[in-house]
Structure formats: C-alpha cells, structure tokens
Amino acid sequence: MKLVHSLEQFGLDRAIDMAYKDPDKNLMKIMDWADKFAGDDFVGARRAIRKELEDKNSPYQKYITHIINDINPDVAKTLLGNFFLNACLAGWKREDELRNKLDCNIPWAILMDPTSACNLHCTGCWAAEYGNKLNLSLEELDDIMCQGKNMGVYFYLLTGGEPMVRKEDIIKLCEKHDDCVILAFTNGTLIDDEFAEEMLRVKNFIPCISIEGFGEATDSRRGVGVYDKVMHACDVLRRNRLPFGFSCCYTSANFESITSKEFLDSLKDVGAFFTWFFHYMPVGNDASPELLPTPEQRVETMNRVRKYRAENPLFIIDFQNDGEYVNGCIAGGRRYLHINANGDIDPCAFIHYSDSNIREKTLLEAMQSPLFMAYHRNMPFNDNYLKPCPMLENPDKLPKMVKESGAHSTDLESPESAEHFCGKTVAYAKNWDPVADKLWAEKSKMK
C-alpha cells in the first residue's frame, strides 16, 4: 500500500489491533494517537469524539461495537487509515498549503461520474435519456485521481448514471489508488458475491445505496423488484463484513415516511453504517418545484435526523441542514466539486454549470477559473448557515456568478438557464427565510 506517512500508519495499525482485541480498554488509545499526529487540526471534532467515547451511554459506543463486530478487520484498517491519515491529516495540510498559496478553493473530496449509463430507468432520471453516450475513460478517471492526490485529495465519490456499470474499472482504480477511499452512490442492484470478494481484496471501496423508502416507494420509482435486489445486496455485504450505507432524498411527498423512526430503524437493522439525506433540488427544465419540502417539513426533518443520530448507532449526514457544522456551502471546490461523464467540472452535483472541462484544463486551472473563483470570493453565500446554497436559499447568487463567469449549462439534453433554474426556488427561499433566521437566532443564543 502506498502511504503518505508509513510510520504514522504503523502506529495506527497497532492502535486499531488493540481496539479490536479489547475495545473498552484501548479505544482511547486511538484518540491519543489522533491527538499526537493531528496537532492543531480538527481540535473541535476530536474533542467531540473523545467526549462520546468517554460516555458509556452514548450510541456511538454501540456504533464502534458495530464496526468491530461487523467489518472485516483488514478492511477497517485500510479505510480508517486512508480516511483519517491520508484524507484528513496529511491531505488537509496539503490542501491548506495550496489554498493559502494560490488564494483559491481546493477540494477535500472529488465527485465524478464514470458514465451516464444505467441499468435502470427510474422515473424522472435523465440517465435513461443519455444512455451510454457519455463516459470518462479509465485513463481519465485515473488522471483525475492523480491530479487530486497531488492537491491532497484522498476521498473520491462516484455517481452517474450507475457507476457500478463500470465495476471492473472501479476495482482497477481501487487497486492503483489504494491509499484513497472510493465511495459510490449506486442503485445496489449490481452488487453480488463476486463483487463482494473484490471489495474484500481491495479493501478501500464503500457502496452507498440509493433508496426511496420502503418497498412500494422504491419500486414505484425504480422498477418492480428493485427493493428486493437492494435487500439482497445488503445481505451480501453484511455476510462478507463489508461497510455500506444508504442515500435518501426527502421531498414534500415522501418526507413523512423516509424520515420516520420506523424507516431509519429498518436501515440500521439491515446493517448500514451511515445514511446520507439529501434535500430535493429542482434540477432540470422538467423538475417539479412542488416536490420542494415546506419549511415545516424541513424543520421536522432536521429535528428527526438529529434526534435519531443522538440515540442510535447509525451515522446520518443531513446534506442541507448540516451546513452549520461546515460553515455553509461546501461546493465550488471549497470542500468538493463534481466532474460529469462529459468531463465538465461543475461546482456541485446539483449545480450543472461550468466554464471548465477536465479534457481541456487541469484541476488546479479549473479552481482558478472565473466560475470557481466567483464561488471562492462570494463564500459564504449567507451568514446564516441554515441558508447555505446559492441556488436553493439564495437564488439571486447563482445567476449572477454564472453570468459574470461566462459559464454554460452542462445539461446536454435540455440546457437550462441559471435564471430559470433559480426561478423555481424563489418562493421556497422566501418561505424558508424567516424560519431559518429564527432558528439561527435561537442557536446563537445557546452558544
């Protein structure tokens, strides 16, 4: 394995071995290791984790037991080493050096689409229209990761289309870049025992399975029988002691069920280690603004998610409502960016505008392009971090940046102007504004 700091990695290996042998006695030794090597980085996060580890009633005691009992030890070592040592410690230092030197955004993670192809035809999804027309070659994907690692990036997320259509190439990327964590947002239907064996071999791949809710909701959008295939994939991963999670999008129509304790319990019970909640975004000319959650539904989602993760061993990321923990929007290369299957470098998975293509510019050149520099200069887009997005909560911001930078729509089937796109969220932003301001004022008083 190619490592950033081999001696530090050896120390972490030993700490993890000790934790596996006697977690109650030795877990704090991992925190001691992290404090030793992290120095002044991630002080708040490390303090919070230590507090949870010291609290025997914390749900994260059960979460750690879940990791120790249900993840292959060699896989756990590789993922923990690649994530904490490479992506968080060594990588962050390199990224900060470049941010300060070049005065531009440098990402912590890169999201890229290997292909526009998909084996399903989900309602409302553009992948079925593109088919297999768009692909990043294996050589291009490899080059993106090589460029990324030179910038300090060791965390890569794959979307599509369905990235698992390219499962052989994904494994090749895992083999070559065995110092990285590679996570794929997938429909899960192509995960089988053979692929699980490959995951055990490379040890640095994590699937995040998209699901609409329970069986009826999932099958109604993704096709009859898809939910059962997802459950089979979970069984395969669980039997092989491999980590996985879920990705869920909440809308005005499904929020009640998809954020319910019953549903979250079902994800925990099948063995998931994390769940990623995404707020519905009206992307595309044919998007349905009526699916945008109401302010009341968004607040209730926030409350349910935070209550659940405070009481249960399931790590939940609430992409829109957790902006307060990352100081607002993380797109535009501030913490991540998106490269689609045509090579266009977008600021965000939901913001399909670009002035750069990976086939014409390097990643660093793209970070210094007019659009990405506009993100850099204008962040945060709102001092209230419950209103982080330049499209959803601040719809006046994105059109201005797109116009001034000369960026273009990267939707090749049905290009949409930034004005039309953000016009669908004006009413939403107006309704959310007083609610978010009240919540933010209350949080400020509690600090």
HUQUI-V475016 format. One record per residue. RES is the residue in one letter. SS is DSSP state (a for helix, b for strand, c for the rest). OMEGA is omega in whole degrees, -180 to 180 (none if undefined). NEAR is the number of other ideal C-beta (glycine too) atoms within 12 Angstrom. Layout:
((RES	SS	OMEGA	NEAR) (RES	SS	OMEGA	NEAR))
This chain:
((M	c	178	25) (K	c	-173	20) (L	c	178	24) (V	c	179	29) (H	c	-173	21) (S	a	-180	17) (L	a	177	15) (E	a	179	25) (Q	a	179	28) (F	a	178	19) (G	a	179	25) (L	a	177	38) (D	a	-177	26) (R	a	179	21) (A	a	180	33) (I	a	177	34) (D	a	-179	23) (M	a	180	23) (A	a	178	30) (Y	a	-178	28) (K	a	-178	16) (D	c	-174	14) (P	a	-178	27) (D	a	-176	18) (K	a	-166	13) (N	a	-179	22) (L	a	-178	32) (M	a	178	24) (K	a	174	26) (I	a	178	37) (M	a	177	28) (D	a	178	21) (W	a	-179	31) (A	a	179	32) (D	a	-178	22) (K	a	-173	18) (F	a	-178	31) (A	a	179	28) (G	c	-177	15) (D	c	-179	13) (D	c	174	22) (F	c	-177	24) (V	a	-179	14) (G	a	180	15) (A	a	-180	21) (R	a	179	27) (R	a	-180	16) (A	a	180	17) (I	a	179	28) (R	a	179	24) (K	a	179	18) (E	a	-179	26) (L	a	-179	29) (E	a	-179	17) (D	c	-177	16) (K	c	179	16) (N	c	-179	13) (S	c	177	23) (P	a	-178	24) (Y	a	167	29) (Q	a	178	23) (K	a	180	24) (Y	a	179	31) (I	a	176	33) (T	a	176	20) (H	a	179	27) (I	a	-176	32) (I	a	-177	29) (N	a	-166	19) (D	a	173	28) (I	c	176	32) (N	c	-175	27) (P	a	180	23) (D	a	176	23) (V	a	180	32) (A	a	179	35) (K	a	-178	31) (T	a	-177	39) (L	a	180	39) (L	a	178	35) (G	a	-179	41) (N	a	-176	40) (F	a	-174	32) (F	a	-176	38) (L	a	-174	39) (N	a	-175	41) (A	a	-173	40) (C	a	-175	34) (L	a	-177	38) (A	a	-178	32) (G	a	-179	37) (W	a	179	34) (K	a	179	28) (R	a	180	28) (E	a	179	39) (D	a	177	22) (E	a	-179	16) (L	a	178	28) (R	a	-178	25) (N	a	-178	13) (K	a	-173	15) (L	a	-179	21) (D	c	176	14) (C	c	177	31) (N	c	173	38) (I	c	-174	38) (P	c	171	46) (W	c	-180	37) (A	b	178	37) (I	b	177	47) (L	b	-178	39) (M	b	-178	49) (D	b	177	42) (P	c	-175	46) (T	b	171	35) (S	c	-178	33) (A	c	177	29) (C	c	179	37) (N	c	177	29) (L	c	177	32) (H	c	-175	22) (C	c	179	27) (T	c	176	19) (G	c	-178	24) (C	c	-177	31) (W	c	-175	32) (A	a	-180	33) (A	a	179	23) (E	a	-179	22) (Y	a	-175	27) (G	c	-179	23) (N	c	-177	20) (K	c	-172	19) (L	c	179	30) (N	b	165	27) (L	c	-179	37) (S	c	176	21) (L	a	180	22) (E	a	179	18) (E	a	178	28) (L	a	178	35) (D	a	-179	27) (D	a	177	25) (I	a	-179	41) (M	a	176	41) (C	a	177	25) (Q	a	-179	31) (G	a	-179	45) (K	a	175	31) (N	a	178	20) (M	a	-179	38) (G	c	-176	32) (V	c	-180	43) (Y	c	179	41) (F	b	-176	36) (Y	b	180	47) (L	b	-178	39) (L	b	174	43) (T	b	-180	40) (G	c	22	43) (G	c	176	39) (E	c	-175	40) (P	a	-178	44) (M	a	169	38) (V	a	179	31) (R	a	-172	35) (K	a	179	32) (E	a	178	18) (D	a	178	29) (I	a	178	42) (I	a	178	30) (K	a	177	23) (L	a	178	39) (C	a	180	37) (E	a	-176	25) (K	a	-177	25) (H	c	-176	36) (D	c	174	27) (D	c	-179	38) (C	c	166	46) (V	b	178	39) (I	b	-180	49) (L	b	179	40) (A	b	169	43) (F	b	-170	37) (T	b	174	43) (N	c	172	39) (G	c	-172	39) (T	c	-178	34) (L	c	178	32) (I	c	180	39) (D	c	-177	22) (D	a	180	17) (E	a	180	16) (F	a	177	30) (A	a	177	31) (E	a	177	20) (E	a	177	28) (M	a	178	39) (L	a	-179	28) (R	a	-177	21) (V	a	170	33) (K	c	-175	34) (N	c	-179	42) (F	b	179	42) (I	b	173	40) (P	b	174	44) (C	b	-168	40) (I	b	179	44) (S	b	-178	40) (I	c	-175	46) (E	c	-174	37) (G	c	177	33) (F	c	-172	25) (G	a	-177	23) (E	a	-179	16) (A	a	-180	27) (T	a	-178	36) (D	a	-179	24) (S	a	179	20) (R	a	-171	27) (R	a	179	35) (G	c	-178	24) (V	c	178	15) (G	c	-177	17) (V	a	-180	35) (Y	a	179	30) (D	a	178	20) (K	a	177	29) (V	a	179	40) (M	a	177	29) (H	a	178	23) (A	a	178	37) (C	a	179	34) (D	a	178	21) (V	a	-178	31) (L	a	-179	39) (R	a	180	25) (R	a	-178	21) (N	c	178	29) (R	c	-180	25) (L	c	-179	39) (P	c	175	38) (F	b	178	43) (G	b	-179	34) (F	b	174	43) (S	b	-176	34) (C	b	177	40) (C	b	180	40) (Y	b	-178	42) (T	c	177	33) (S	c	-176	26) (A	c	-173	23) (N	c	-170	29) (F	a	-175	35) (E	a	-177	22) (S	a	-172	26) (I	a	176	40) (T	c	-178	37) (S	c	177	24) (K	a	-180	22) (E	a	-179	17) (F	a	180	34) (L	a	176	36) (D	a	-179	19) (S	a	178	27) (L	a	178	39) (K	a	-174	30) (D	a	178	18) (V	c	172	31) (G	c	-179	31) (A	c	177	40) (F	c	-180	40) (F	b	174	31) (T	b	-179	38) (W	b	178	35) (F	b	178	41) (F	b	173	37) (H	b	177	41) (Y	c	177	35) (M	c	-176	34) (P	c	-176	33) (V	c	176	38) (G	c	-179	27) (N	c	-177	20) (D	c	-180	19) (A	c	-176	28) (S	c	-180	18) (P	a	-179	29) (E	a	177	15) (L	a	176	25) (L	c	180	35) (P	c	174	37) (T	c	176	25) (P	a	180	29) (E	a	179	16) (Q	a	179	31) (R	a	179	35) (V	a	-180	27) (E	a	176	24) (T	a	178	38) (M	a	-178	34) (N	a	-179	20) (R	a	-179	31) (V	a	-177	37) (R	a	177	25) (K	a	-177	19) (Y	a	-177	28) (R	a	175	31) (A	a	-174	20) (E	a	-172	21) (N	c	180	29) (P	c	176	32) (L	c	-178	33) (F	b	-177	33) (I	b	175	39) (I	b	179	28) (D	b	-165	35) (F	c	-177	35) (Q	c	-174	42) (N	c	179	40) (D	c	-179	27) (G	a	-179	36) (E	a	-179	28) (Y	a	-179	21) (V	c	176	25) (N	c	174	20) (G	c	-175	31) (C	c	-180	42) (I	c	-176	34) (A	c	179	47) (G	c	-179	50) (G	c	179	46) (R	c	172	35) (R	c	177	35) (Y	b	174	38) (L	b	-177	46) (H	b	175	42) (I	b	-176	46) (N	c	-174	44) (A	c	174	40) (N	c	-180	33) (G	c	179	31) (D	b	-179	36) (I	b	-179	48) (D	b	176	43) (P	c	-170	51) (C	b	177	42) (A	c	-179	34) (F	c	-178	36) (I	b	-171	45) (H	c	176	39) (Y	b	-175	46) (S	b	170	40) (D	c	-177	32) (S	c	176	37) (N	b	-175	26) (I	c	179	37) (R	c	-179	21) (E	c	-177	16) (K	c	169	24) (T	c	177	21) (L	a	180	38) (L	a	177	29) (E	a	178	23) (A	a	179	42) (M	a	180	38) (Q	c	178	28) (S	c	-178	35) (P	a	-178	28) (L	a	-178	43) (F	a	175	42) (M	a	175	28) (A	a	174	36) (Y	a	-177	47) (H	a	-176	31) (R	a	-172	22) (N	a	-179	27) (M	c	-5	32) (P	c	-178	28) (F	c	177	38) (N	c	179	29) (D	c	173	20) (N	c	-174	30) (Y	c	169	29) (L	c	175	41) (K	c	-169	37) (P	c	-163	39) (C	c	178	44) (P	c	178	40) (M	c	-172	46) (L	c	-177	46) (E	c	-179	41) (N	c	-170	35) (P	a	176	35) (D	a	-173	25) (K	a	-173	36) (L	a	-179	46) (P	a	179	28) (K	a	-180	24) (M	a	179	38) (V	a	-179	36) (K	a	-176	21) (E	a	-178	20) (S	a	-177	29) (G	c	180	16) (A	c	-178	35) (H	b	177	24) (S	b	178	29) (T	c	173	40) (D	c	-173	31) (L	c	-179	23) (E	c	-177	22) (S	c	-178	19) (P	c	-177	20) (E	c	178	30) (S	c	179	22) (A	a	178	37) (E	a	179	20) (H	a	-180	27) (F	a	-176	36) (C	a	176	36) (G	a	-180	22) (K	c	-177	30) (T	c	-178	39) (V	a	-179	25) (A	a	178	19) (Y	a	-178	35) (A	a	-179	35) (K	a	-179	20) (N	a	-178	25) (W	a	-172	37) (D	a	-178	24) (P	a	179	17) (V	a	180	28) (A	a	180	34) (D	a	178	23) (K	a	179	17) (L	a	-178	27) (W	a	178	26) (A	a	179	16) (E	a	179	16) (K	a	-179	20) (S	a	179	15) (K	a	-176	9) (M	a	-177	9) (K	c	none	8))
